[in-house]
Structures are given as C-alpha cells and as structure tokens.
C-alpha cells in the first residue's frame, strides 16, 4: 500500500497536502464533499502515512501544526483523527514575537518571513489580529466534529499538567499514566526527532515546572493592545487578566 505514494507520487502527495492546508483554502475545505476525487485521495494519503509511521506497535501519532485548514480537513474526512486546539494568551505570544523581532530573527506570517528593522508595532498588531482570526477559525472547525475536538489552554498545561493530561487521556482514549507519573516526579522528557519550533527544542529535554519564569520585557503598551483587540475571545476562553 505504501508503494502507492512513493517516488513521484509521494511528491504529488506532499504538494496536495501543503496546498490544501493553506489558509486561503479554508472555505474550499468547508465546502468540500466526501466523494470528490481530491478529497478521497488526500484522505487516503493521510491514512497511509499514519499507518506507515505507526511501527513497533505504536497506535498514536501526534503532529503539531498552525494550519487550521489542515485540522478542518482531518476532522471532516479522516474519522480516526482527533484535534487538540492549544490556546495561549496573546500577550505571551507577543512576548515571543517581540523578542524575535528585537534580536533580528524576524516575523513569520502566512508562510512568509519578514525581517523588519523598525515599525515593530505593526507586526505585533498583525499578530494580535492573527490570534483572534485564527482562533475564530478554530471555533468554526470545532462545529464539524465537537466530539473529536478538544480545547486546551497552554497556561493550564503549565500550571496543572497532570489534570490536563487526564483530559487529553480521556479525550483521545489512550493511557497517559506514565506521562503523568513523570510529571509528578519532575522527571525530564527527552526530545527526539524535530524539525521546527522555538529554542526549547535545542535543549534536548524539558521538565514541567510551573515555577519557571516565562520571557518578560514586552512593553506595557503592547500588552494593552493585546487585551483591547482580543478581549472577546479572551473572555470566552476564560482569561481574566
């Protein structure tokens, strides 16, 4: 079965997946119907890849993505999939963006990287708008499969990791006892294969530590901007600060 997507067919499969996941194809994915050739092909490809990766008795694959359109497709057309929507306070996201801008790492938006030398406020404003629009799209996606969609707040994972792992455990139908035990014992989790992410991935391991301070230094005016622009969803998600 896996030979069906080898060689040139694999390249075609990658292009199809990347194309579908772009945010400009959100409406196209919402209106898609099971039975369409491209839908069936991409759904089969997704299942083939999952089966190929699930070796040595593994039955679960965890993938991370910021492409909400991809999550929508999986929720609609790949019944075995589950979507965990990870929400983080926008001010914390601005802290990371501001840090990257000030040290010259740039700003990434819609698969493009910008390297501004000034007018940082404009890109942080864009980050706020992107946060609220992206999360609204996530709520639209949730409508297509509430029973296979779980919302988790980043802050809850940091400060109540065992409880949140229990929620994920019940949602996904998998046993996370070993994970919860390691969290309670403050044992390190080791990082294996990774491609992208923040600097944390370079450390090799991490420990759930609610007392570890997060990055600070974001000017107050940007925190205020995040609260003003994002307040409707901040309240909806239970953020009170």
Phi, psi and omega in degrees: 000323184288339178293341180295338180238034176264167176059227180299326179297324177295317178299319178296321180295318179297314180298320180296319181292315180296319180296313182298325186284348181296142185298334180293345180260016179299309181297321177301320180287324177297321185273352181296155181231143175299136183111337175293143187301313183294326178293310180299318181297314182290324177296317179295318179301315180300318180289321178299315181296317179299317180293323181292324181283329183285076179255168176057037175081002179288141182236000183227135174242131176249122179236144178246142182202149173259009182267096182295333179294326176293317178300320179298316180297313181298319181295325183278323193237358177236092189302333182280354184277155173228148181240125173251117182267108181267118182251138175229146180304132184298330179296324178291324177293320178297325177302314179294315180297318180296319179298314181296321179295317184289333180264003173089014179276353174084190185221127182256132181209128179050051175066015176236145178251129179252145181238066182287147176259344179206185183057041179300328183302326182294320180285328176288326173297317178298323178296319178297313180297319179297322180299312185287323179291316180299318180287329173296318176297325177296322179292326174296316179301320180303328182297340183270001179178068185301326182287346180245023183229127180231130177262132180228132176273135179305317183296327178291324177295322181290314187266339178223059188297322182294316179297319180291324175296327176296320177297315180295321179301312180293322182293313185274346181071035180234162182266116180246026181301317181295323178295314181296323178296318179295323178296313182295328180273359183058038177274149183285147170258128184266140182266131178258236182293131173209158182244307183228174180140189181274185185294341181303328184293341182277350183286338180092332178201167177208158178233136175293112182224102181293344182272352180288126183287144178271171180297139178234182178112001178286125179303146185302326183297329180282327174296318178295320178300318180297318181294318182292314184286322189258006189303324181300313180282333175300316178292320180298323181272002175087014176276129183249351181263000000 
